[in-house]
């Protein structure tokens, strides 16, 4: 009998039915034909992310795109919302360090209308002041809620210790309250005018529409976007040269601790082993800090894998941050030194491949994989190749990758100074040097 794991591993293999082409204006398109259904997925990527932002305009792209998508001159707010209701199309957006992404899910029969409206909103946005105000208020509420929660904010504190002064990833694609509250309709219109250019855009598609038909639909809609594009700077290395701790005080019963450390960039040959190493760290953190020492109900580790500059991380919520941080570094050193059972390595690698194989079957995830691979690694195949490379991972491979890449670490801690002694916080070294 063929195992479920084997089947899912096959599902994660690099697909053969993928076509790349350029529109007449230069927009690059990556399309995976998925026959036999009626659901289309299409993602619009605007390349740049935090690298096109400044301290004074953090969040402007997220604000401008959300404002634009409330309607256009041809598809004003009320009509655009009616089209959404009739077609039951869904949109979701995300804004990260390397790009902004807008994703459309709809039935094939509605794709021509929705693509025309989508492009029209970007090129001729209505930017009604009332609709834009709703967007702005919604974003501010979400942002303020995130910042008020120390469990969320600690990740930003860790960035300060890890990324180094002036790194573009310190700028927040979703903004900060002071910048987001300052934007108006004119700011949105000016940003869209400067950024909606063919050289800044990648479009990915997963669905039954064949490439020839998709090309015609995109030429009629996104082919209207003017040529040109920004010169986007490369992402510098994370700038810390020594282990660092940034601590903030807050009235909270639990201390929140995050440590970040360097990881291979998207597409790098060491990334599969590094990801596996961080998954092993995750398993061992639970055993050591939760099961053996009862220090927490929340502890985990992991790594990013789709950025031009990635990082690994460990997190804990605990009333004993000093002891917990010491034990966390011990877990890291064990994995980096190869003090791990091969069965654990094989198990976490197979579990990850299984999970990714399941997730990769949605049109949304397919579009994201195609786009993030192309933008961050220069090859849409990169996310698929990463999954394939997890097979037969060894203790030696994961320990070498973790030891070679991690280097110095940046700690972020939020705690109540009346409960814990900040003087005891130290830049715990992951490498024991």
Protein Blocks (a to p, Z undefined) as FASTA:
>chain_A
ZZfklmmmmmmpccfkbccdddfkopacdddddehiabdcdddddehijmlpcfklgokl
mmmmmmmmnocfklgfklmmmmmmmnopacdddddfkbccddddddfklmmmmmmmmmmm
mmmcgkiaklmmmmmmmmmmmmmmmmmpmklmmmmmmmmmmnoghiaklpcfkbpfklmm
mpcfklmmmmmmmmmcfklpccddddjbdfklmmmmmmmmmmmpcgdddddddddddfbf
bdcddddddddfbdcdddddddddehiaklmmmmmmmmmmmmmmmmmmmmmnopafbdcd
dddfkbfbdcdddddddfblmlmmmmmmmmmmmmmnopacfklmmmmmmmmmmmmmmmmm
pmklmmmmmmmmmmmnopaklmmmmmmmmgopafklmmmmmmmmnmpadddddddfklpc
fklpccddfklZZ
